[in-house]
Amino acid sequence: MTATMYGIPNCDTVKKARDWLGANGVAFEFHDYKKAGIDRASLERWVAEHGWETVLNRAGTTFKKLPDADRVDLNPDKAIELMLAQPSMIKRPVLDLGDRRIVGFKPDVYAAALG
């Protein structure tokens, strides 16, 4: 199985996750949001699996710079629209293992999921 990591190459958390995967011999492909964007179907799957509250990075600069009207009354559909418009608002990385996804990076979570 080859995993797919979704993220932005210059993100420190993505770099740590990529290093962890490499050091542990886990093969993966990298999907760069900045270059390739993200499709609605993927975001809908991730939000259905983890909830928009987990997938939308509300702590990031991109979200914080949004007009107040865009940051209030969030729901799954509005969160997906925001992330489609600005993929930098997706929590990073998202590691797609085929049968499930891991949002964010914690070494112990990766170790448990990937053995």
MOPAC internal coordinates of N, CA, C and O (Angstrom, degrees):
PM7 1SCF
backbone

  N    0.0000 0     0.00 0     0.00 0    0    0    0
  C    1.4442 1     0.00 0     0.00 0    1    0    0
  C    1.5261 1   109.37 1     0.00 0    2    1    0
  O    1.2310 1   120.94 1   -47.16 1    3    2    1
  N    1.3048 1   115.81 1   132.84 1    3    2    1
  C    1.4591 1   120.32 1   173.33 1    5    3    2
  C    1.5200 1   107.57 1  -109.07 1    6    5    3
  O    1.2310 1   120.94 1   -56.32 1    7    6    5
  N    1.3020 1   115.81 1   123.68 1    7    6    5
  C    1.4534 1   121.67 1   178.21 1    9    7    6
  C    1.5227 1   109.11 1   -79.46 1   10    9    7
  O    1.2310 1   120.91 1   -18.84 1   11   10    9
  N    1.3229 1   115.86 1   161.16 1   11   10    9
  C    1.4566 1   121.27 1   173.15 1   13   11   10
  C    1.5200 1   107.69 1  -121.39 1   14   13   11
  O    1.2310 1   121.22 1   -53.54 1   15   14   13
  N    1.3307 1   115.28 1   126.46 1   15   14   13
  C    1.4539 1   120.29 1   175.99 1   17   15   14
  C    1.5214 1   108.12 1  -103.19 1   18   17   15
  O    1.2310 1   121.38 1   -50.93 1   19   18   17
  N    1.3346 1   114.97 1   129.07 1   19   18   17
  C    1.4554 1   122.30 1   177.17 1   21   19   18
  C    1.5190 1   108.37 1  -105.40 1   22   21   19
  O    1.2310 1   120.64 1   -47.69 1   23   22   21
  N    1.3227 1   116.38 1   132.31 1   23   22   21
  C    1.4518 1   119.03 1   179.27 1   25   23   22
  C    1.5069 1   112.50 1   175.36 1   26   25   23
  O    1.2310 1   121.75 1    19.98 1   27   26   25
  N    1.3160 1   114.26 1  -160.02 1   27   26   25
  C    1.4622 1   123.48 1   179.75 1   29   27   26
  C    1.5208 1   106.46 1  -123.93 1   30   29   27
  O    1.2310 1   119.70 1   -53.01 1   31   30   29
  N    1.3385 1   118.19 1   126.99 1   31   30   29
  C    1.4649 1   119.81 1  -171.36 1   33   31   30
  C    1.5222 1   115.72 1   -59.95 1   34   33   31
  O    1.2310 1   119.23 1   149.93 1   35   34   33
  N    1.3266 1   119.08 1   -30.07 1   35   34   33
  C    1.4639 1   119.34 1  -176.66 1   37   35   34
  C    1.5244 1   113.23 1   -90.79 1   38   37   35
  O    1.2310 1   119.52 1  -175.08 1   39   38   37
  N    1.3228 1   118.52 1     4.92 1   39   38   37
  C    1.4622 1   122.72 1   176.99 1   41   39   38
  C    1.5295 1   109.25 1   -74.48 1   42   41   39
  O    1.2310 1   120.38 1   -50.87 1   43   42   41
  N    1.3229 1   116.89 1   129.13 1   43   42   41
  C    1.4671 1   121.09 1  -178.35 1   45   43   42
  C    1.5284 1   112.14 1   -59.88 1   46   45   43
  O    1.2310 1   120.04 1   139.45 1   47   46   45
  N    1.3236 1   117.53 1   -40.55 1   47   46   45
  C    1.4620 1   120.26 1  -179.72 1   49   47   46
  C    1.5227 1   110.67 1   -66.61 1   50   49   47
  O    1.2310 1   120.26 1   140.46 1   51   50   49
  N    1.3154 1   117.11 1   -39.54 1   51   50   49
  C    1.4659 1   120.82 1   176.86 1   53   51   50
  C    1.5262 1   109.84 1   -63.61 1   54   53   51
  O    1.2310 1   120.47 1   138.08 1   55   54   53
  N    1.3217 1   116.71 1   -41.92 1   55   54   53
  C    1.4721 1   119.88 1   178.56 1   57   55   54
  C    1.5253 1   110.73 1   -60.04 1   58   57   55
  O    1.2310 1   120.16 1   136.32 1   59   58   57
  N    1.3262 1   117.30 1   -43.68 1   59   58   57
  C    1.4685 1   121.01 1   178.69 1   61   59   58
  C    1.5227 1   111.05 1   -62.27 1   62   61   59
  O    1.2310 1   120.65 1   137.27 1   63   62   61
  N    1.3264 1   116.36 1   -42.73 1   63   62   61
  C    1.4663 1   120.66 1  -179.73 1   65   63   62
  C    1.5279 1   110.75 1   -66.28 1   66   65   63
  O    1.2310 1   120.45 1   137.89 1   67   66   65
  N    1.3135 1   116.74 1   -42.11 1   67   66   65
  C    1.4686 1   120.15 1   178.13 1   69   67   66
  C    1.5238 1   110.63 1   -63.03 1   70   69   67
  O    1.2310 1   120.53 1   137.08 1   71   70   69
  N    1.3248 1   116.60 1   -42.92 1   71   70   69
  C    1.4694 1   120.76 1   177.77 1   73   71   70
  C    1.5251 1   110.85 1   -61.52 1   74   73   71
  O    1.2310 1   120.69 1   137.83 1   75   74   73
  N    1.3437 1   116.28 1   -42.17 1   75   74   73
  C    1.4623 1   120.33 1  -179.63 1   77   75   74
  C    1.5278 1   110.10 1   -61.98 1   78   77   75
  O    1.2310 1   120.79 1   133.09 1   79   78   77
  N    1.3307 1   116.10 1   -46.91 1   79   78   77
  C    1.4712 1   119.84 1  -179.90 1   81   79   78
  C    1.5253 1   110.71 1   -60.55 1   82   81   79
  O    1.2310 1   120.31 1   135.02 1   83   82   81
  N    1.3316 1   117.02 1   -44.98 1   83   82   81
  C    1.4623 1   120.80 1   179.17 1   85   83   82
  C    1.5146 1   112.25 1   -62.04 1   86   85   83
  O    1.2310 1   120.47 1   135.63 1   87   86   85
  N    1.3278 1   116.70 1   -44.37 1   87   86   85
  C    1.4636 1   121.36 1  -178.56 1   89   87   86
  C    1.5247 1   111.85 1   -66.56 1   90   89   87
  O    1.2310 1   120.56 1   155.13 1   91   90   89
  N    1.3376 1   116.53 1   -24.87 1   91   90   89
  C    1.4592 1   120.91 1  -178.72 1   93   91   90
  C    1.5265 1   112.86 1  -102.11 1   94   93   91
  O    1.2310 1   120.72 1  -168.59 1   95   94   93
  N    1.3310 1   116.22 1    11.41 1   95   94   93
  C    1.4633 1   120.90 1   174.59 1   97   95   94
  C    1.5137 1   115.14 1    67.45 1   98   97   95
  O    1.2310 1   120.33 1  -151.99 1   99   98   97
  N    1.3177 1   116.98 1    28.01 1   99   98   97
  C    1.4634 1   120.83 1  -179.77 1  101   99   98
  C    1.5293 1   108.90 1   -94.42 1  102  101   99
  O    1.2310 1   120.71 1   -61.88 1  103  102  101
  N    1.3231 1   116.24 1   118.12 1  103  102  101
  C    1.4676 1   120.91 1   178.10 1  105  103  102
  C    1.5380 1   109.07 1   -73.49 1  106  105  103
  O    1.2310 1   121.02 1   -41.93 1  107  106  105
  N    1.3156 1   115.65 1   138.07 1  107  106  105
  C    1.4610 1   119.24 1   177.89 1  109  107  106
  C    1.5182 1   110.12 1  -155.55 1  110  109  107
  O    1.2310 1   121.84 1   -25.23 1  111  110  109
  N    1.3167 1   114.09 1   154.77 1  111  110  109
  C    1.4604 1   121.62 1   171.83 1  113  111  110
  C    1.5262 1   106.54 1  -102.41 1  114  113  111
  O    1.2310 1   120.65 1   -28.16 1  115  114  113
  N    1.3286 1   116.37 1   151.84 1  115  114  113
  C    1.4531 1   120.16 1   179.95 1  117  115  114
  C    1.5179 1   109.77 1  -112.89 1  118  117  115
  O    1.2310 1   120.76 1   -51.00 1  119  118  117
  N    1.3315 1   116.14 1   129.00 1  119  118  117
  C    1.4634 1   122.65 1   177.26 1  121  119  118
  C    1.5278 1   107.38 1  -111.18 1  122  121  119
  O    1.2310 1   120.68 1   -66.48 1  123  122  121
  N    1.3146 1   116.31 1   113.52 1  123  122  121
  C    1.4592 1   123.13 1  -177.76 1  125  123  122
  C    1.5228 1   109.78 1   -89.09 1  126  125  123
  O    1.2310 1   120.54 1   -67.85 1  127  126  125
  N    1.3493 1   116.58 1   112.15 1  127  126  125
  C    1.4614 1   120.74 1   178.32 1  129  127  126
  C    1.5165 1   112.53 1   -57.08 1  130  129  127
  O    1.2310 1   120.41 1   142.36 1  131  130  129
  N    1.3305 1   116.83 1   -37.64 1  131  130  129
  C    1.4615 1   120.38 1  -175.62 1  133  131  130
  C    1.5214 1   111.54 1   -64.76 1  134  133  131
  O    1.2310 1   120.61 1   142.56 1  135  134  133
  N    1.3381 1   116.43 1   -37.44 1  135  134  133
  C    1.4670 1   120.29 1  -178.36 1  137  135  134
  C    1.5198 1   112.97 1   -91.20 1  138  137  135
  O    1.2310 1   120.53 1   137.95 1  139  138  137
  N    1.3276 1   116.60 1   -42.05 1  139  138  137
  C    1.4678 1   120.45 1  -171.98 1  141  139  138
  C    1.5236 1   113.49 1  -103.65 1  142  141  139
  O    1.2310 1   119.88 1   171.27 1  143  142  141
  N    1.3300 1   117.84 1    -8.73 1  143  142  141
  C    1.4603 1   119.63 1  -177.81 1  145  143  142
  C    1.5230 1   111.11 1    67.62 1  146  145  143
  O    1.2310 1   121.52 1    14.80 1  147  146  145
  N    1.3062 1   114.70 1  -165.20 1  147  146  145
  C    1.4648 1   120.66 1   177.65 1  149  147  146
  C    1.5278 1   107.55 1  -145.62 1  150  149  147
  O    1.2310 1   120.89 1   -33.35 1  151  150  149
  N    1.3097 1   115.91 1   146.65 1  151  150  149
  C    1.4662 1   119.23 1  -177.83 1  153  151  150
  C    1.5276 1   110.64 1   -96.19 1  154  153  151
  O    1.2310 1   121.33 1   -25.11 1  155  154  153
  N    1.3139 1   115.07 1   154.89 1  155  154  153
  C    1.4644 1   122.28 1  -178.23 1  157  155  154
  C    1.5293 1   111.18 1   -58.53 1  158  157  155
  O    1.2310 1   119.99 1   138.51 1  159  158  157
  N    1.3257 1   117.62 1   -41.49 1  159  158  157
  C    1.4685 1   120.33 1  -176.69 1  161  159  158
  C    1.5262 1   111.43 1   -60.14 1  162  161  159
  O    1.2310 1   120.25 1   138.64 1  163  162  161
  N    1.3310 1   117.13 1   -41.36 1  163  162  161
  C    1.4668 1   120.05 1   178.07 1  165  163  162
  C    1.5225 1   110.70 1   -63.42 1  166  165  163
  O    1.2310 1   120.48 1   132.05 1  167  166  165
  N    1.3251 1   116.70 1   -47.95 1  167  166  165
  C    1.4638 1   119.92 1   179.62 1  169  167  166
  C    1.5285 1   111.32 1   -60.64 1  170  169  167
  O    1.2310 1   120.34 1   138.91 1  171  170  169
  N    1.3087 1   116.95 1   -41.09 1  171  170  169
  C    1.4674 1   119.97 1   179.15 1  173  171  170
  C    1.5286 1   110.95 1   -62.52 1  174  173  171
  O    1.2310 1   120.21 1   139.45 1  175  174  173
  N    1.3511 1   117.21 1   -40.55 1  175  174  173
  C    1.4764 1   120.99 1   177.22 1  177  175  174
  C    1.5195 1   110.73 1   -62.81 1  178  177  175
  O    1.2310 1   120.89 1   133.48 1  179  178  177
  N    1.3361 1   115.89 1   -46.52 1  179  178  177
  C    1.4657 1   120.13 1  -177.91 1  181  179  178
  C    1.5272 1   111.29 1   -63.76 1  182  181  179
  O    1.2310 1   120.47 1   137.81 1  183  182  181
  N    1.3288 1   116.71 1   -42.19 1  183  182  181
  C    1.4602 1   120.94 1   179.77 1  185  183  182
  C    1.5386 1   109.77 1   -67.43 1  186  185  183
  O    1.2310 1   119.85 1   141.03 1  187  186  185
  N    1.3210 1   117.89 1   -38.97 1  187  186  185
  C    1.4683 1   120.63 1   177.37 1  189  187  186
  C    1.5285 1   110.58 1   -64.43 1  190  189  187
  O    1.2310 1   120.24 1   142.96 1  191  190  189
  N    1.3167 1   117.14 1   -37.04 1  191  190  189
  C    1.4636 1   121.73 1  -177.33 1  193  191  190
  C    1.5277 1   112.57 1   -78.82 1  194  193  191
  O    1.2310 1   120.04 1   138.71 1  195  194  193
  N    1.3240 1   117.52 1   -41.29 1  195  194  193
  C    1.4658 1   121.44 1  -171.81 1  197  195  194
  C    1.5230 1   115.14 1  -116.48 1  198  197  195
  O    1.2310 1   119.93 1   166.54 1  199  198  197
  N    1.3184 1   117.74 1   -13.46 1  199  198  197
  C    1.4599 1   121.04 1  -175.89 1  201  199  198
  C    1.5261 1   110.77 1    88.99 1  202  201  199
  O    1.2310 1   120.43 1   -35.58 1  203  202  201
  N    1.3217 1   116.79 1   144.42 1  203  202  201
  C    1.4695 1   120.24 1  -178.17 1  205  203  202
  C    1.5197 1   110.83 1   -64.01 1  206  205  203
  O    1.2310 1   120.29 1   151.66 1  207  206  205
  N    1.3452 1   117.06 1   -28.34 1  207  206  205
  C    1.4536 1   120.89 1  -178.42 1  209  207  206
  C    1.5304 1   111.76 1   -62.71 1  210  209  207
  O    1.2310 1   120.62 1   149.90 1  211  210  209
  N    1.3311 1   116.42 1   -30.10 1  211  210  209
  C    1.4647 1   121.29 1   178.78 1  213  211  210
  C    1.5228 1   111.06 1   -85.06 1  214  213  211
  O    1.2310 1   120.08 1   139.52 1  215  214  213
  N    1.3077 1   117.45 1   -40.48 1  215  214  213
  C    1.4648 1   121.62 1  -173.56 1  217  215  214
  C    1.5276 1   112.37 1   -76.68 1  218  217  215
  O    1.2310 1   119.80 1   145.21 1  219  218  217
  N    1.3136 1   117.99 1   -34.79 1  219  218  217
  C    1.4700 1   121.78 1   179.76 1  221  219  218
  C    1.5231 1   109.65 1   -82.38 1  222  221  219
  O    1.2310 1   120.74 1   -57.60 1  223  222  221
  N    1.3213 1   116.20 1   122.40 1  223  222  221
  C    1.4662 1   121.71 1  -179.77 1  225  223  222
  C    1.5244 1   109.57 1   -85.61 1  226  225  223
  O    1.2310 1   121.03 1   -87.75 1  227  226  225
  N    1.3282 1   115.63 1    92.25 1  227  226  225
  C    1.4618 1   120.24 1  -179.13 1  229  227  226
  C    1.5263 1   112.46 1   -81.17 1  230  229  227
  O    1.2310 1   119.94 1   170.89 1  231  230  229
  N    1.3233 1   117.72 1    -9.11 1  231  230  229
  C    1.4697 1   120.86 1   179.90 1  233  231  230
  C    1.5289 1   112.12 1   -87.45 1  234  233  231
  O    1.2310 1   120.04 1   167.86 1  235  234  233
  N    1.3207 1   117.54 1   -12.14 1  235  234  233
  C    1.4555 1   121.23 1  -175.67 1  237  235  234
  C    1.5132 1   114.10 1   -79.87 1  238  237  235
  O    1.2310 1   121.61 1   -19.15 1  239  238  237
  N    1.3121 1   114.53 1   160.85 1  239  238  237
  C    1.4536 1   122.52 1  -179.05 1  241  239  238
  C    1.5240 1   111.93 1   -60.66 1  242  241  239
  O    1.2310 1   119.97 1   139.24 1  243  242  241
  N    1.3270 1   117.66 1   -40.76 1  243  242  241
  C    1.4651 1   121.13 1  -177.16 1  245  243  242
  C    1.5276 1   110.23 1   -59.42 1  246  245  243
  O    1.2310 1   120.49 1   134.25 1  247  246  245
  N    1.3321 1   116.66 1   -45.75 1  247  246  245
  C    1.4642 1   119.87 1   179.59 1  249  247  246
  C    1.5286 1   110.97 1   -66.71 1  250  249  247
  O    1.2310 1   120.70 1   136.76 1  251  250  249
  N    1.3101 1   116.26 1   -43.24 1  251  250  249
  C    1.4702 1   120.34 1  -176.96 1  253  251  250
  C    1.5273 1   112.74 1   -64.39 1  254  253  251
  O    1.2310 1   120.38 1   154.80 1  255  254  253
  N    1.3363 1   116.88 1   -25.20 1  255  254  253
  C    1.4700 1   120.71 1  -179.97 1  257  255  254
  C    1.5300 1   112.92 1   -84.89 1  258  257  255
  O    1.2310 1   120.14 1   174.50 1  259  258  257
  N    1.3294 1   117.35 1    -5.50 1  259  258  257
  C    1.4629 1   120.35 1   179.57 1  261  259  258
  C    1.5254 1   110.58 1   -65.77 1  262  261  259
  O    1.2310 1   120.48 1   -28.29 1  263  262  261
  N    1.3258 1   116.69 1   151.71 1  263  262  261
  C    1.4628 1   119.39 1   172.84 1  265  263  262
  C    1.5377 1   109.42 1   -60.20 1  266  265  263
  O    1.2310 1   120.72 1   -29.72 1  267  266  265
  N    1.3225 1   116.23 1   150.28 1  267  266  265
  C    1.4613 1   120.36 1  -179.06 1  269  267  266
  C    1.5246 1   112.51 1   -52.58 1  270  269  267
  O    1.2310 1   120.22 1   141.84 1  271  270  269
  N    1.3167 1   117.18 1   -38.16 1  271  270  269
  C    1.4636 1   121.01 1  -177.87 1  273  271  270
  C    1.5269 1   111.95 1   -60.73 1  274  273  271
  O    1.2310 1   120.10 1   148.38 1  275  274  273
  N    1.3262 1   117.41 1   -31.62 1  275  274  273
  C    1.4659 1   121.16 1   179.97 1  277  275  274
  C    1.5264 1   111.89 1   -80.17 1  278  277  275
  O    1.2310 1   119.89 1   159.17 1  279  278  277
  N    1.3255 1   117.81 1   -20.83 1  279  278  277
  C    1.4634 1   121.09 1  -175.63 1  281  279  278
  C    1.5202 1   113.22 1   -94.39 1  282  281  279
  O    1.2310 1   119.93 1   172.40 1  283  282  281
  N    1.3224 1   117.74 1    -7.60 1  283  282  281
  C    1.4670 1   120.44 1  -178.92 1  285  283  282
  C    1.5164 1   110.78 1  -106.82 1  286  285  283
  O    1.2310 1   121.33 1   -18.18 1  287  286  285
  N    1.3126 1   115.07 1   161.82 1  287  286  285
  C    1.4725 1   122.45 1   178.63 1  289  287  286
  C    1.5168 1   112.01 1    54.49 1  290  289  287
  O    1.2310 1   120.81 1  -136.67 1  291  290  289
  N    1.3176 1   116.06 1    43.33 1  291  290  289
  C    1.4637 1   119.89 1   179.63 1  293  291  290
  C    1.5170 1   110.98 1   -72.51 1  294  293  291
  O    1.2310 1   121.55 1   -34.23 1  295  294  293
  N    1.3055 1   114.65 1   145.77 1  295  294  293
  C    1.4589 1   123.17 1   175.03 1  297  295  294
  C    1.5272 1   106.09 1  -149.06 1  298  297  295
  O    1.2310 1   119.40 1    -5.18 1  299  298  297
  N    1.3223 1   118.75 1   174.82 1  299  298  297
  C    1.4724 1   119.12 1  -177.11 1  301  299  298
  C    1.5330 1   113.60 1   -54.78 1  302  301  299
  O    1.2310 1   119.97 1   134.52 1  303  302  301
  N    1.3271 1   117.67 1   -45.48 1  303  302  301
  C    1.4675 1   120.18 1  -177.18 1  305  303  302
  C    1.5257 1   111.96 1   -64.98 1  306  305  303
  O    1.2310 1   120.53 1   135.96 1  307  306  305
  N    1.3268 1   116.59 1   -44.04 1  307  306  305
  C    1.4646 1   120.22 1  -179.74 1  309  307  306
  C    1.5292 1   110.58 1   -66.10 1  310  309  307
  O    1.2310 1   120.57 1   139.46 1  311  310  309
  N    1.3358 1   116.51 1   -40.54 1  311  310  309
  C    1.4683 1   120.33 1   178.88 1  313  311  310
  C    1.5270 1   110.62 1   -62.60 1  314  313  311
  O    1.2310 1   120.21 1   137.45 1  315  314  313
  N    1.3229 1   117.21 1   -42.55 1  315  314  313
  C    1.4716 1   121.11 1   179.16 1  317  315  314
  C    1.5226 1   110.09 1   -62.76 1  318  317  315
  O    1.2310 1   120.14 1   136.87 1  319  318  317
  N    1.3266 1   117.34 1   -43.13 1  319  318  317
  C    1.4667 1   120.45 1   178.66 1  321  319  318
  C    1.5350 1   111.16 1   -60.90 1  322  321  319
  O    1.2310 1   120.40 1   137.36 1  323  322  321
  N    1.3258 1   116.83 1   -42.64 1  323  322  321
  C    1.4607 1   120.47 1   178.49 1  325  323  322
  C    1.5308 1   110.86 1   -62.11 1  326  325  323
  O    1.2310 1   120.49 1   135.84 1  327  326  325
  N    1.3455 1   116.68 1   -44.16 1  327  326  325
  C    1.4665 1   120.33 1  -178.14 1  329  327  326
  C    1.5282 1   112.06 1   -69.95 1  330  329  327
  O    1.2310 1   120.12 1   146.80 1  331  330  329
  N    1.3329 1   117.38 1   -33.20 1  331  330  329
  C    1.4697 1   120.04 1   175.33 1  333  331  330
  C    1.5227 1   110.27 1   -65.17 1  334  333  331
  O    1.2310 1   120.65 1   138.02 1  335  334  333
  N    1.3303 1   116.37 1   -41.98 1  335  334  333
  C    1.4613 1   121.11 1  -178.40 1  337  335  334
  C    1.5271 1   111.30 1   -69.83 1  338  337  335
  O    1.2310 1   120.34 1   144.08 1  339  338  337
  N    1.3339 1   116.95 1   -35.92 1  339  338  337
  C    1.4633 1   120.76 1  -177.24 1  341  339  338
  C    1.5352 1   108.55 1  -140.24 1  342  341  339
  O    1.2310 1   119.86 1   -92.85 1  343  342  341
  N    1.3277 1   117.87 1    87.15 1  343  342  341
  C    1.4653 1   121.26 1  -177.32 1  345  343  342
  C    1.5342 1   114.04 1   -57.45 1  346  345  343
  O    1.2310 1   119.60 1   163.89 1  347  346  345
  N    1.3252 1   118.38 1   -16.11 1  347  346  345
  C    1.4606 1   120.54 1   175.61 1  349  347  346
  C    1.5244 1   111.49 1   -61.99 1  350  349  347
  O    1.2310 1   120.02 1   163.19 1  351  350  349
  N    1.3172 1   117.56 1   -16.81 1  351  350  349
  C    1.4579 1   121.25 1   179.94 1  353  351  350
  C    1.5294 1   112.98 1   -83.77 1  354  353  351
  O    1.2310 1   119.97 1   177.33 1  355  354  353
  N    1.3289 1   117.66 1    -2.67 1  355  354  353
  C    1.4592 1   120.70 1   177.37 1  357  355  354
  C    1.5232 1   107.87 1   -82.34 1  358  357  355
  O    1.2310 1   120.94 1   -48.70 1  359  358  357
  N    1.3281 1   115.82 1   131.30 1  359  358  357
  C    1.4642 1   119.40 1   177.58 1  361  359  358
  C    1.5221 1   108.55 1   -58.81 1  362  361  359
  O    1.2310 1   120.88 1   -39.44 1  363  362  361
  N    1.3257 1   115.93 1   140.56 1  363  362  361
  C    1.4572 1   120.15 1  -174.83 1  365  363  362
  C    1.5172 1   111.07 1  -122.60 1  366  365  363
  O    1.2310 1   122.41 1   -28.25 1  367  366  365
  N    1.3261 1   112.98 1   151.75 1  367  366  365
  C    1.4556 1   128.80 1   -16.12 1  369  367  366
  C    1.5234 1   111.18 1   -80.93 1  370  369  367
  O    1.2310 1   121.27 1   -11.07 1  371  370  369
  N    1.3233 1   115.17 1   168.93 1  371  370  369
  C    1.4565 1   121.58 1   166.82 1  373  371  370
  C    1.5212 1   105.08 1  -111.88 1  374  373  371
  O    1.2310 1   120.54 1   -58.71 1  375  374  373
  N    1.3171 1   116.58 1   121.29 1  375  374  373
  C    1.4623 1   121.73 1   179.60 1  377  375  374
  C    1.5147 1   107.78 1  -105.54 1  378  377  375
  O    1.2310 1   120.86 1   -66.10 1  379  378  377
  N    1.3247 1   115.96 1   113.90 1  379  378  377
  C    1.4651 1   122.04 1  -179.54 1  381  379  378
  C    1.5205 1   108.61 1   -93.64 1  382  381  379
  O    1.2310 1   121.13 1   -64.42 1  383  382  381
  N    1.3207 1   115.45 1   115.58 1  383  382  381
  C    1.4615 1   121.41 1  -179.30 1  385  383  382
  C    1.5241 1   112.09 1   -99.51 1  386  385  383
  O    1.2310 1   120.49 1  -170.57 1  387  386  385
  N    1.3184 1   116.66 1     9.43 1  387  386  385
  C    1.4606 1   120.95 1   179.85 1  389  387  386
  C    1.5176 1   111.52 1    94.38 1  390  389  387
  O    1.2310 1   120.46 1   117.56 1  391  390  389
  N    1.3280 1   116.72 1   -62.44 1  391  390  389
  C    1.4649 1   120.10 1  -179.08 1  393  391  390
  C    1.5291 1   112.59 1   -92.86 1  394  393  391
  O    1.2310 1   120.20 1   168.96 1  395  394  393
  N    1.3281 1   117.23 1   -11.04 1  395  394  393
  C    1.4584 1   121.80 1   178.10 1  397  395  394
  C    1.5265 1   109.35 1  -162.73 1  398  397  395
  O    1.2310 1   121.39 1   -14.76 1  399  398  397
  N    1.3326 1   114.94 1   165.24 1  399  398  397
  C    1.4409 1   120.86 1   179.45 1  401  399  398
  C    1.5256 1   110.01 1  -124.30 1  402  401  399
  O    1.2310 1   120.97 1   -30.31 1  403  402  401
  N    1.3316 1   115.75 1   149.69 1  403  402  401
  C    1.4629 1   122.39 1   174.03 1  405  403  402
  C    1.5232 1   106.54 1  -114.80 1  406  405  403
  O    1.2310 1   120.76 1   -53.48 1  407  406  405
  N    1.3266 1   116.15 1   126.52 1  407  406  405
  C    1.4655 1   121.17 1  -179.61 1  409  407  406
  C    1.5236 1   108.05 1  -105.11 1  410  409  407
  O    1.2310 1   120.84 1   -55.08 1  411  410  409
  N    1.3294 1   115.99 1   124.92 1  411  410  409
  C    1.4511 1   121.50 1  -176.65 1  413  411  410
  C    1.5214 1   109.85 1    89.03 1  414  413  411
  O    1.2310 1   120.90 1    -0.62 1  415  414  413
  N    1.3264 1   115.89 1   179.38 1  415  414  413
  C    1.4653 1   119.52 1  -179.85 1  417  415  414
  C    1.5195 1   110.72 1  -133.02 1  418  417  415
  O    1.2310 1   121.96 1   -57.91 1  419  418  417
  N    1.3236 1   113.84 1   122.09 1  419  418  417
  C    1.4590 1   122.73 1   169.72 1  421  419  418
  C    1.5266 1   105.81 1  -137.17 1  422  421  419
  O    1.2310 1   119.70 1   -57.96 1  423  422  421
  N    1.3186 1   118.19 1   122.04 1  423  422  421
  C    1.4617 1   120.46 1  -176.36 1  425  423  422
  C    1.5351 1   114.03 1   -51.96 1  426  425  423
  O    1.2310 1   120.43 1   139.92 1  427  426  425
  N    1.3418 1   116.79 1   -40.08 1  427  426  425
  C    1.4658 1   118.76 1  -178.51 1  429  427  426
  C    1.5333 1   111.75 1   -67.47 1  430  429  427
  O    1.2310 1   120.23 1   145.62 1  431  430  429
  N    1.3196 1   117.17 1   -34.38 1  431  430  429
  C    1.4768 1   120.67 1   178.10 1  433  431  430
  C    1.5274 1   109.51 1   -68.96 1  434  433  431
  O    1.2310 1   120.29 1   136.40 1  435  434  433
  N    1.3388 1   117.06 1   -43.60 1  435  434  433
  C    1.4644 1   120.64 1   176.91 1  437  435  434
  C    1.5249 1   110.37 1   -61.31 1  438  437  435
  O    1.2310 1   119.99 1   135.38 1  439  438  437
  N    1.3259 1   117.63 1   -44.62 1  439  438  437
  C    1.4524 1   121.42 1  -178.48 1  441  439  438
  C    1.5330 1   110.81 1   -62.31 1  442  441  439
  O    1.2310 1   120.30 1   137.74 1  443  442  441
  N    1.3178 1   117.03 1   -42.26 1  443  442  441
  C    1.4647 1   120.61 1   179.29 1  445  443  442
  C    1.5290 1   111.59 1   -65.68 1  446  445  443
  O    1.2310 1   120.48 1   140.84 1  447  446  445
  N    1.3161 1   116.68 1   -39.16 1  447  446  445
  C    1.4608 1   121.08 1  -177.32 1  449  447  446
  C    1.5220 1   112.82 1   -76.21 1  450  449  447
  O    1.2310 1   120.82 1   147.44 1  451  450  449
  N    1.3351 1   116.05 1   -32.56 1  451  450  449
  C    1.4595 1   119.77 1  -172.94 1  453  451  450
  C    1.5292 1   114.06 1  -109.04 1  454  453  451
  O    1.2310 1   120.99 1  -178.21 1  455  454  453
  N    1.3182 1   115.71 1     1.79 1  455  454  453
  C    1.4637 1   119.73 1   176.89 1  457  455  454
  C    1.4839 1   111.71 1    68.74 1  458  457  455
  O    1.2310 1   120.10 1   180.00 1  459  458  457

